[in-house]
Amino acid sequence: MLRKLAEGLAITHNVSMFTDADAHLYVSHYTTAEVFLTHILPTMKIRMSSFAQVNDPRESRGWLCGLSVPDKLMDREWDIVALSTRFTDYMKKNAKLLCLTRDDPEFELNPANHLYGRSYAHPSMWDRYASNHSGVCLMFDWDKLGTAVLTSADGRGETYRIAVSYDDIPPGEHAAYHLNASEIVEHGEETVFRDHQLSHHGTLYFRKSRDWASEFEYRWVVLDTQDTDIFVDISDCLAGVVFGDAFAPHAIPMVANVLAEKQIHLAQIKYRNGHPVVLPTIVS
């Protein structure tokens, strides 16, 4: 279909990557035009955000800890609310993450429209994360991005790359929000928090409510030991840029010019009777 659309058109970048054959080869990141044009495109770097900036209330709101207190420590005053606040601050400030979308793991070719299930063709994500379809979706080579994250985060802390799982009340979840008073007294809060973070990173950072399941999220998380941001060099792993349906037309030639010497595919998502269609980028 794409080849027919492109016949007779002078296109700057081909869209050969947008075929059924490339399913599961890329992960995508939606962002606004402002962030892309002002920060990402000039530097070819993408920022790993603080965990405090995520949007699922399960993750973004404060966490309340349970606390096991043995009899010998019952005479001490334990302020659970204050402890929970410190726990929440530590777990979120000491984690940087990069959120992406993968293709539906059960993707199968839909004869009516082969884009359903692809990471770059979610109308709800274009609306939520790309300023009502006016932003872009960046497509990354999966393995090369992993290498870039490891290189950029070298020495900053343990790094994990895991697909997000979705469950409203998963069994055993309480353990991720439960502490032991004896361990705190013996080792100190920060040591206990750090050990707890390492032991329960799966529940704390890679689990969301089922309401978000259609995003098929995939994350890189660095359990960071520093306060400064982590910027990942995407020069070698950015494979494609998909412009939103409402992306400013006058900005497309500028983007094409900046990326002209790189093997990066440019395309634009459009909607035909509400169904997503990928069109080649035309630069006049």
Secondary structure, DSSP 8 states (H G I E B T S, - for coil): -HHHHHTT--BSS--TTSSGGGTTSEEEEEE-HHHIIIIIHHHTEEEEEEGGG---HHHHS----EEE--GGGTTS---HHHHHHHHHHHHHHT-EEEEEEE--TT----TT-TTTT-TT--HHHHHHHTTTTTSEEEEEEHHHHHHHHHHHTTTTS-EEEEE-EE-SS-TTGGGGGEEEHHHHHHH-HHHHHHHHHHHTHHHHHSEE-GGGGGG-EEEEEE--SSSS-EEEE-TTTEEEEEE-TTS-GGGHHHHHHHTTTS--EEEEEEEETTEEEEEE-B--
